Amino acid sequence: MKHEPKVTANALAVVGGIWYVLCVFWVMVSKSSYMGIIGSWFHGVDFNALPTATLTTSSVLTGLVSFVAFAWISGYIFAVAYNKFLKK
């Protein structure tokens, strides 16, 4: 099954945006549980030891836009690479 690069990129951008918004809400509700889970993903790094910043509307929007853009580019590259490997 061939991937259409723009469709795959759009799908990954939407999924990435949803995950980003869910993470923002999680931080707003329970920053300590969020930091604990993130620490376990990074093999024991203690993120609770780092200074915390207050979420601002501009930082959330900047993060959302940049993360969705990164996800879109990743989806596009994935689809192109997938299709090249599929041909072999």
C-alpha positions as CSV (number, residue, x, y, z in Angstrom):
1,M,0.0,0.0,0.0
2,K,1.5,3.3,-1.1
3,H,1.4,6.4,1.1
4,E,0.4,9.7,-0.3
5,P,3.0,12.1,1.3
6,K,0.7,15.1,1.9
7,V,-2.1,12.9,3.3
8,T,0.3,11.1,5.6
9,A,1.9,14.4,6.6
10,N,-1.5,15.9,7.4
11,A,-2.6,12.9,9.4
12,L,0.6,13.0,11.5
13,A,0.3,16.7,12.0
14,V,-3.3,16.3,13.3
15,V,-2.3,13.5,15.7
16,G,0.8,15.5,16.9
17,G,-1.4,18.5,17.5
18,I,-3.9,16.4,19.5
19,W,-1.1,14.9,21.6
20,Y,0.4,18.4,22.2
21,V,-2.8,19.8,23.5
22,L,-3.4,16.8,25.7
23,C,0.1,17.2,27.2
24,V,-0.6,20.9,27.9
25,F,-3.8,20.0,29.7
26,W,-2.0,17.3,31.7
27,V,0.7,19.8,32.8
28,M,-2.0,22.2,33.8
29,V,-3.8,19.5,35.9
30,S,-0.9,17.6,37.4
31,K,2.6,18.8,36.6
32,S,4.2,16.4,39.1
33,S,2.7,13.3,37.5
34,Y,3.6,14.6,34.0
35,M,7.2,15.2,35.1
36,G,7.4,11.7,36.6
37,I,6.2,9.9,33.5
38,I,8.5,12.0,31.3
39,G,11.4,11.2,33.6
40,S,10.7,7.5,33.2
41,W,10.7,7.8,29.4
42,F,14.2,9.4,29.5
43,H,15.7,6.6,31.6
44,G,15.7,8.1,35.0
45,V,16.4,11.8,34.3
46,D,14.9,13.7,37.2
47,F,12.9,16.4,35.5
48,N,11.5,17.5,38.8
49,A,15.0,18.8,39.7
50,L,14.7,21.3,36.8
51,P,13.3,24.8,37.3
52,T,9.7,25.0,36.1
53,A,8.3,27.7,33.9
54,T,4.7,29.0,33.9
55,L,2.7,28.2,30.8
56,T,1.8,31.2,28.8
57,T,-0.5,31.5,25.9
58,S,2.4,32.5,23.6
59,S,4.6,29.6,24.7
60,V,1.8,27.1,24.2
61,L,0.9,28.5,20.8
62,T,4.6,28.6,19.7
63,G,5.1,25.0,20.9
64,L,1.9,23.8,19.2
65,V,2.8,25.4,15.9
66,S,6.4,24.2,15.9
67,F,5.4,20.7,17.0
68,V,2.7,20.4,14.3
69,A,5.2,21.7,11.7
70,F,7.8,19.1,12.8
71,A,5.1,16.4,12.8
72,W,4.0,17.4,9.3
73,I,7.6,17.3,7.9
74,S,8.2,14.0,9.6
75,G,5.1,12.5,8.1
76,Y,6.0,13.7,4.7
77,I,9.5,12.3,4.9
78,F,8.2,9.0,6.3
79,A,5.7,8.6,3.4
80,V,8.4,9.4,0.8
81,A,10.9,7.0,2.4
82,Y,8.2,4.3,2.8
83,N,7.2,4.5,-0.8
84,K,10.9,4.2,-1.9
85,F,11.4,1.1,0.2
86,L,8.1,-0.3,-1.1
87,K,9.4,-0.2,-4.6
88,K,12.4,-2.5,-3.8
